């Protein structure tokens, strides 16, 4: 019946939020009270953390280190001098290594901006801050990160007109034989279309890969892998007219999440929380986690946080009273059967701002600031295993793969006899992406009824893979049908 086919397919999986998800985090415990803590970062097991006291008086910044033991939580001051700035929101959050042994932070003094290292000594006390890099004539943008072992740091440094202009470059330094190397750019953006602001870098557990936001105007998400001689050529994971920011890479390096901001006439109108999965070396199309646009807060939006395998994700969500943001709660989504579940609230604040959530690598412990306090919550419920659905190709007739296909490609599939036009529909002819999500297409029979034409309702994404299915539901005018569904893979150039 079929003479020719060109195609790709992916099964659709609908995954409603499981009933057990809501309220699984309990045992809320206060770690610290009395100051306005922000920009919290935690070790991989969430047993220790660092944050900044962001009280506005004098724009002073005090970095605090928290440690949990059998006696409960204790705290120590990491640094409180040389971190004064004339613009209160330009301080960059401190980070702590995954093993909880190294703290790195950016501080600004009269001598310029400095990158400092503090180590946790064997007796549990802290070393004095040590300068490990300095760029007196530059400025540091938002975001830095450190790997598990504390021997790789990435950070943003700019030149030109500072925060509101110029070029921001993403640098990294490594500790080799106890000595920090000179900074090197993660990639050379000079002369490219992406030489504007770098921001929000995020490393995987060992520093083998990195994701960040980068662009000359609207930010896109970039990803690169570490090589023996630095980081390799970056891969662009998004290409939209919107601004992607607050990028987070899971510890295994196979899930990237980020915030997509929407504006109209230079006014924020909402945000989406998005995530994409890397499967067998190929980044699958992103999925939007929230079902409707979330409220943006330029002051309190935080990076999403994930467990090691990127199957449990937590982010902060804002609530309005009229035109005023009144509070922020934490929401959680989980990756099940190839899709993210509908977000559910896991914190219950009414008039405070829950922000900067940090989820432990096993996904069972959460630590976060909430206005004047820092809290932890725990759960005994493990995250999903993240198994991604696959297809048994023995159930299909597999046609040869097509590559270098144009994004607007219309597939014309001819038959040996006229078709029943009523069966030429999107139930029987299906296009899906590599994440098993349906792609919107239009199906039309030819004038002589001997062919169908499959037209995408929007351009296929460059470099992405799709599948076209012709199922047994498509029949000839005599009622004949295929013995098996036909499947063909195609990749867009």
Protein Blocks (a to p, Z undefined) as FASTA:
>chain_A
ZZbdcddddddddddddfklgopaghiacfbghiacehiacdfkopaccdddfbfghoia
cdddddddfkopadddfbfghiacfblklpccddddfkopaccdddddfkbccddddddd
fkopacddddfbdcfkbccdehidddfkopaccddddehjljngcjddddddddeehiac
ddddfbdcehiaklmccehiacdfkopaccddddfkbccdddddddfeocaddddfbdcf
bdcehiacdfkopaccddddddeehiafbdcddddddeehiacddddfbfbdcdddfklg
ccddddfkopaccddddddehjacfbdcddddddeehiacddddfbfcfkbccehiacdf
kopaccddehjaccddddfbdcdehiacdddfklpccddddehiafklccddddfbdcdf
klmcfklpccddfkopacdddddddfkopaccdddfbdcdehiacdddddfkbccfkopa
cfbdcddddddZZ
